[in-house]
Amino acid sequence: MAWVDYQEYLKSDRWCAMRLWALSRAGNRCEVCGNEGGLEVHHRSYENLGCEFPGELLVLCGDCHSLYGLDQIKDVDAKVRSLKSCIRAETDPEKQLDLLVDLQELVQERRTLIENIP
C-alpha cells in the first residue's frame, strides 16, 4: 500500500509493527550512541514508505535523531547549491529543464527533512 500522508502512516498497524521490529533489531538502543532512552525509528528514505526495507530504518535517541536530520539537510543544501551552479552554466534549454526538475526534487526532499525534524 502506498502511503501519501506520513503522519497517518505513523498511526498505522503496519508502522507499529515495523517500529517494534526495528527497536528489537537494535537491541532497544540508539544505533549511534547506545542510549536506551527516548528512542525513535528514523526513515533513511521515504521512497518505500509502507514497504520499508530493513536498511531504511535506523533507531536513534532524540539527540542523535536531531543531529542526523540536520546533517541530511546540510547534504541536500550542498547538492542544491551545486545544481544551481550547473543550471546557470548550462546553455542548452532542454538540459536546463532537466536540471530544474532535479532541483525541484531536491527542494521537496529538503522540505520533507525539515518537516520531520523532532
KAGI-V399178 format. One record per residue. RES is the residue in one letter. SS is DSSP state (H for helix, E for strand, L for the rest). PHI is phi as a letter, one per 40 degrees, with the letter a starting at -180 (none if undefined). Layout:
RES;SS;PHI, RES;SS;PHI
//
This chain:
M;L;none, A;L;c, W;L;c, V;L;c, D;L;c, Y;H;c, Q;H;c, E;H;c, Y;H;d, L;H;c, K;L;c, S;L;c, D;H;c, R;H;d, W;H;c, C;H;d, A;H;c, M;H;c, R;H;c, L;H;c, W;H;c, A;H;c, L;H;c, S;H;c, R;H;d, A;L;c, G;L;g, N;L;f, R;L;b, C;L;c, E;L;c, V;L;b, C;L;b, G;L;g, N;L;d, E;L;b, G;L;b, G;L;f, L;E;c, E;E;b, V;E;b, H;E;c, H;E;c, R;L;c, S;L;a, Y;L;b, E;L;c, N;L;b, L;L;d, G;L;g, C;L;b, E;L;d, F;L;c, P;H;d, G;H;c, E;H;c, L;E;b, L;E;b, V;E;c, L;E;b, C;E;c, G;H;d, D;H;c, C;H;c, H;H;c, S;H;c, L;H;c, Y;H;c, G;H;c, L;H;c, D;H;c, Q;H;c, I;H;c, K;H;c, D;H;c, V;H;c, D;H;d, A;H;c, K;H;c, V;H;c, R;H;d, S;H;c, L;H;c, K;H;c, S;H;c, C;H;c, I;H;c, R;H;c, A;H;c, E;L;c, T;L;b, D;L;c, P;H;d, E;H;c, K;H;c, Q;H;c, L;H;c, D;H;d, L;H;c, L;H;c, V;H;c, D;H;c, L;H;c, Q;H;d, E;H;c, L;H;c, V;H;c, Q;H;c, E;H;c, R;H;c, R;H;d, T;H;c, L;H;c, I;H;c, E;H;c, N;L;b, I;L;c, P;L;c
//
